[in-house]
């Protein structure tokens, strides 16, 4: 041992000796492994470190069903290029980008996609709303596509962006009423926005597909599917979520949906393994809206209901939107 190293060792505080002893004995190796592994899971799931992650291309190019959806969406886009307007807002210091399709109506739907999805995903859901008399807004959520941002906050901060986009539609594009259509995390953001204290009265309805009570439940189901120890891993993953965003995965729509006062349409598959049907039923029963409906689909993967039964999916949306028109006529 060199003189310098002897001086360093002699000056090492008592906690340093304790830590060194614990590491040498292996006692701290398992907790440290959990911390590192959970950080890797969190970064892979909810953090964008490079601009090419969650970019503008299809998110699942090797999934035939997803690519069928993508192809239908691209066909819709090609048929509506002349109506497309590139749009941009700033919120929370982030530059956010999207596309607005002005189809000549005074009502618009904002399509809020789930994790890993850019505006491209939203094209697929536009057709039933166009048929129901809505303009279409598709966006790159924060940390997706060409929008700024590093973290997906599972709906919390995204809900603030959804409110900012709604203000843009109303103030800058003259839209009189705004609908939210949210899928998975987009569904959580829609409900959080619609129950916020500053939610404007021109947000007139919410349609959600595959909504979870909180993202923690969905994360646990992902861990179970991958045969990971949930009780061991989940608290550490949630620790990173709190550290970086200030939000907990244990919170979510279940905590605020009782405040919802505008019409709600829930679309859910009985085969959903991430947002379990039992939780969807609980969310529906807790929803505060006097005008609410839960439409069950016997088959369909998470976030892939429309491609499984397009006619029934679109009919549910048409019926939901038509009720607004009936209410206006009665007034």
Residue, then its C-alpha position, 0 to 999 in steps of 0.5 A: x500500500x502506498x503512503x497516499x493510500x494509507x493516508x486516505x484509508x486512515x482519514x476515511x470516516x466511519x460510515x465509509x468503513x461500514x459501507x466498505x464492510x457491507x459491500x465486501x460482505x455482499x449485504x448491499x449487493x442485492x439492494x444495489x442491484x435492484x436500484x440499478x435494474x429498476x433505473x434501467x426499467x424506468x429509463x426504458x419505459x418512461x424516459x427519452x434520452x435521445x431524440x430518435x426514441x419514440x420518434x415519428x415512425x411506426x412504434x411497432x413495425x414488426x407487429x402485423x396488426x399494428x401495421x394494419x392500423x398504421x396503414x389505414x391511418x396513412x390512407x386517411x392522412x393521404x386523403x386529407x393532406x389539403x386540410x392539414x395545418x402544422x401547429x405548435x404551442x409552448x407549455x411548461x417551457x416545452x415546444x409541442x407540435x401537432x397537426x390540425x385538420x380543419x374539416x369545416x366544423x366548429x367542434x374538434x377532437x384531440x386524440x391523445x395517444x399512449x406511451x411510445x406513440x406520436x401524432x402518426x398513431x392518431x390518424x387511425x382514430x380520425x375517421x369516426x370523428x370526421x363522420x360525426x362532424x369534428x375537426x381533428x387534432x393529432x399531436x406529438x406528446x411531450x417526449x415524443x415525435x418532434x416535441x420537446x421533453x425527456x419524461x413521459x409522466x403517465x398522464x399528469x403533465x400531459x394533462x396540462x398539455x391537453x388543456x393548453x392544446x384545447x385553449x389553442x383550438x378555442x382561441x386560435x382556431x375558433x373551435x366552440x367545443x373540444x372532445x378528448x379521445x385518449x388511449x391508455x396513458x392518453x386516456x389518463x391524461x384526458x380524465x386528469x385534464x377534464x377534472x382539473x380546476x381550470x378545465x374550461x367549459x368548452x371541453x364537452x366530452x371524454x372518450x377513453x380506451x384501455x384506461x387504467x386506474x393508475x399506471x402502477x397497476x399497468x406496470x405491475x401487470x407488465x412485470x408479471x407478464x415478464x415474470x419479474x418479482x412485482x413486490x420487489x421491483x415496483x417500489x424502486x421503479x416508482x421511486x425513480x418516477x417520483x425522483x424525476x417527475x414528482x408524481x407517483x405511479x400509485x396515483x391516477x384517474x381513479x383518484x379524480x374521476x368522481x369529479x368528472x361532470x362532462x359526458x364519458x364514453x369508456x371503451x374496454x376489452x375483456x381481454x385487456x391484460x394491462x388495464x384489467x377489466x375489473x379496474x375498468x368497471x371500478x372506474x366506470x362506477x366511480x365516474x361522477x358524470x351523469x352521462x356515462x357509458x361503458x362499452x365492452x368488447x369481448x376481444x381485442x388487445x390493449x390499445x387495439x380495440x378499433x381494429x378488432x371490431x371497427x363497426x361497433x367501435x365507430x358506432x359507439x363514437x357516433x352515438x356518443x357525439x350525436x347526443x351533444x347535437x340532440x342536447x343542443x337542439x333541445x336547448 
